[in-house]
Amino acid sequence: MGYMIGELVEEFDVTARTIRFYEERGLISPDRNARTRVYDERDRVRLRLILRGKRLGFDLEEVREMLSLYELDDGEARQLEHCIEVGRDKIAALERQREDVEATLADLRGFERRFIELLREKRDEPPAVSGTPGVLRDERRQ
């Protein structure tokens, strides 16, 4: 059974340009019927895997490598082993990113509390003398 590009666009909610991009990169290989691209079931499955990989944060080279492993003898097992390994690396990277984001949020919340405190102090004080560093001066007192 063959699929037209419009059918894949609708099924996967991507643009025709996206599908052609993956074709240009050699990730899918439709047949040609005159000027019309005809995608087979293999292309459809590969497109699904490409989009899933992209959604999970894999770059196209990582996706290409995973797809190419399937073509080898015992490729499915190798592909699964490789996916587990690459997936674990992604998990570790995301956990590091989450830690960085949490630390940044904690810093920003601390700054916000300090700035609110400074603003309250400023509202109770007479206006500052021009040229006084204000927040920087108060930050150094901590």
Sine and cosine of phi, psi and omega as CSV:
sin_phi,cos_phi,sin_psi,cos_psi,sin_omega,cos_omega
0.00,0.00,0.66,-0.75,0.00,-1.00
-0.93,-0.35,0.45,-0.89,0.01,-1.00
-0.86,-0.52,0.66,-0.75,0.10,-1.00
-1.00,0.05,0.38,-0.93,-0.05,-1.00
-0.86,0.52,-0.60,0.80,0.01,-1.00
-0.88,0.48,-0.59,0.81,0.02,-1.00
-0.92,0.40,-0.66,0.75,0.01,-1.00
-0.94,0.34,-0.60,0.80,0.06,-1.00
-0.84,0.54,-0.74,0.68,-0.03,-1.00
-0.93,0.36,-0.71,0.71,-0.05,-1.00
-0.89,0.45,-0.67,0.74,-0.11,-0.99
-0.98,-0.21,0.01,1.00,0.02,-1.00
0.80,0.59,0.77,0.63,0.08,-1.00
-0.79,-0.61,0.16,-0.99,0.04,-1.00
-1.00,0.03,0.36,-0.93,0.09,-1.00
-0.88,0.48,-0.58,0.82,0.02,-1.00
-0.87,0.50,-0.64,0.77,0.04,-1.00
-0.87,0.48,-0.71,0.70,-0.01,-1.00
-0.90,0.43,-0.68,0.73,0.03,-1.00
-0.90,0.44,-0.58,0.81,0.05,-1.00
-0.87,0.50,-0.72,0.70,0.02,-1.00
-0.91,0.42,-0.54,0.84,0.08,-1.00
-0.92,0.40,-0.72,0.69,0.02,-1.00
-0.86,0.51,-0.54,0.84,-0.01,-1.00
-0.99,0.11,-0.03,1.00,0.06,-1.00
0.98,0.18,0.28,0.96,-0.01,-1.00
-0.99,0.11,-0.46,0.89,0.12,-0.99
-0.73,-0.68,0.43,-0.90,-0.10,-0.99
-0.65,-0.76,0.99,0.14,0.00,-1.00
-0.94,0.34,0.42,-0.91,0.15,-0.99
-0.98,0.18,0.28,-0.96,0.04,-1.00
-0.91,-0.42,0.72,-0.69,0.13,-0.99
-0.86,-0.50,1.00,-0.07,-0.18,-0.98
0.89,0.46,-0.89,-0.46,-0.01,-1.00
-0.99,-0.16,0.08,1.00,-0.07,-1.00
-0.99,-0.13,0.72,-0.70,0.09,-1.00
-0.99,0.12,0.70,-0.72,0.06,-1.00
-0.82,-0.57,0.89,-0.45,-0.05,-1.00
-0.99,-0.12,0.69,-0.72,0.03,-1.00
-0.99,-0.10,-0.03,-1.00,-0.04,-1.00
-0.88,0.48,-0.59,0.81,0.03,-1.00
-0.87,0.49,-0.71,0.71,0.03,-1.00
-0.88,0.47,-0.66,0.75,-0.01,-1.00
-0.88,0.47,-0.71,0.71,0.01,-1.00
-0.91,0.41,-0.69,0.72,0.02,-1.00
-0.88,0.47,-0.65,0.76,0.04,-1.00
-0.88,0.47,-0.69,0.73,0.04,-1.00
-0.86,0.51,-0.70,0.71,-0.01,-1.00
-0.92,0.38,-0.63,0.78,0.04,-1.00
-0.87,0.49,-0.76,0.65,-0.04,-1.00
-0.91,0.41,-0.62,0.78,0.06,-1.00
-0.90,0.43,-0.70,0.71,0.03,-1.00
-0.87,0.49,-0.69,0.72,0.03,-1.00
-0.89,0.46,-0.68,0.73,0.01,-1.00
-0.88,0.47,-0.53,0.85,0.01,-1.00
-1.00,0.09,-0.01,1.00,0.09,-1.00
0.99,-0.12,0.16,0.99,0.05,-1.00
-0.98,0.17,0.61,-0.79,0.08,-1.00
-0.99,0.11,0.17,-0.99,-0.10,-1.00
-0.89,0.45,-0.54,0.84,0.03,-1.00
-0.92,0.38,-0.63,0.77,0.06,-1.00
-0.90,0.43,-0.67,0.74,0.03,-1.00
-0.90,0.44,-0.70,0.71,0.01,-1.00
-0.85,0.53,-0.70,0.71,-0.01,-1.00
-0.89,0.46,-0.69,0.73,0.01,-1.00
-0.90,0.44,-0.66,0.75,0.01,-1.00
-0.92,0.40,-0.63,0.77,-0.03,-1.00
-0.93,0.37,-0.50,0.87,0.03,-1.00
-0.89,0.45,-0.51,0.86,-0.01,-1.00
-0.90,0.43,-0.46,0.89,-0.05,-1.00
-0.96,0.27,-0.28,0.96,-0.03,-1.00
-0.98,0.20,0.28,-0.96,0.15,-0.99
-0.87,0.49,0.66,-0.75,-0.07,-1.00
0.83,0.56,0.49,0.87,-0.06,-1.00
-0.88,0.47,-0.56,0.83,-0.04,-1.00
-0.90,0.45,-0.68,0.73,0.03,-1.00
-0.91,0.41,-0.70,0.71,0.03,-1.00
-0.88,0.48,-0.66,0.75,0.00,-1.00
-0.88,0.47,-0.70,0.72,0.00,-1.00
-0.90,0.43,-0.69,0.73,0.03,-1.00
-0.87,0.49,-0.70,0.72,0.00,-1.00
-0.90,0.43,-0.67,0.74,0.02,-1.00
-0.88,0.47,-0.64,0.77,0.04,-1.00
-0.89,0.46,-0.73,0.69,-0.01,-1.00
-0.89,0.46,-0.76,0.65,-0.01,-1.00
-0.91,0.41,-0.63,0.78,0.04,-1.00
-0.88,0.47,-0.66,0.75,0.04,-1.00
-0.90,0.44,-0.63,0.78,0.06,-1.00
-0.89,0.46,-0.66,0.75,0.03,-1.00
-0.90,0.44,-0.68,0.74,0.02,-1.00
-0.87,0.50,-0.72,0.69,0.01,-1.00
-0.88,0.47,-0.67,0.74,0.01,-1.00
-0.90,0.44,-0.68,0.74,0.01,-1.00
-0.92,0.40,-0.60,0.80,0.05,-1.00
-0.91,0.42,-0.63,0.78,0.07,-1.00
-0.90,0.43,-0.67,0.74,0.04,-1.00
-0.89,0.47,-0.67,0.74,0.01,-1.00
-0.88,0.47,-0.67,0.74,0.05,-1.00
-0.87,0.49,-0.67,0.74,0.04,-1.00
-0.89,0.45,-0.68,0.74,0.01,-1.00
-0.90,0.43,-0.69,0.72,0.00,-1.00
-0.89,0.46,-0.65,0.76,0.04,-1.00
-0.91,0.42,-0.67,0.74,0.03,-1.00
-0.90,0.44,-0.67,0.74,0.04,-1.00
-0.88,0.48,-0.67,0.74,0.02,-1.00
-0.88,0.47,-0.68,0.73,0.05,-1.00
-0.88,0.48,-0.73,0.69,-0.02,-1.00
-0.90,0.44,-0.63,0.77,0.05,-1.00
-0.90,0.43,-0.61,0.79,0.06,-1.00
-0.90,0.44,-0.70,0.71,0.06,-1.00
-0.88,0.48,-0.69,0.72,-0.01,-1.00
-0.86,0.51,-0.73,0.68,0.02,-1.00
-0.86,0.51,-0.70,0.72,-0.02,-1.00
-0.91,0.42,-0.66,0.75,0.00,-1.00
-0.93,0.37,-0.60,0.80,0.07,-1.00
-0.89,0.45,-0.69,0.73,0.05,-1.00
-0.86,0.51,-0.73,0.68,0.01,-1.00
-0.89,0.46,-0.64,0.77,0.01,-1.00
-0.90,0.44,-0.66,0.75,0.04,-1.00
-0.89,0.46,-0.66,0.75,0.04,-1.00
-0.89,0.46,-0.67,0.74,-0.03,-1.00
-0.91,0.42,-0.59,0.81,-0.01,-1.00
-0.94,0.35,-0.42,0.91,0.02,-1.00
-1.00,0.00,-0.17,0.99,-0.05,-1.00
-0.97,-0.25,0.34,-0.94,0.15,-0.99
-0.92,0.38,0.34,-0.94,-0.01,-1.00
-0.82,0.58,0.59,-0.81,-0.01,-1.00
-0.94,0.34,0.46,-0.89,0.06,-1.00
-0.95,0.30,0.67,-0.74,-0.01,-1.00
-0.83,0.56,0.67,-0.74,0.02,-1.00
1.00,-0.04,-0.14,0.99,0.03,-1.00
-0.97,0.23,0.74,-0.67,-0.10,-0.99
-0.90,0.43,-0.19,0.98,0.10,-0.99
0.87,0.49,-0.94,-0.34,-0.10,-1.00
-0.85,0.52,-0.68,0.73,0.00,-1.00
-0.89,0.45,-0.65,0.76,0.04,-1.00
-0.87,0.49,-0.72,0.70,-0.03,-1.00
-0.93,0.37,-0.59,0.81,0.02,-1.00
-0.88,0.47,-0.59,0.81,-0.03,-1.00
-0.93,0.36,-0.39,0.92,-0.01,-1.00
-0.96,0.30,-0.31,0.95,-0.07,-1.00
-0.90,0.43,0.00,0.00,0.00,0.00
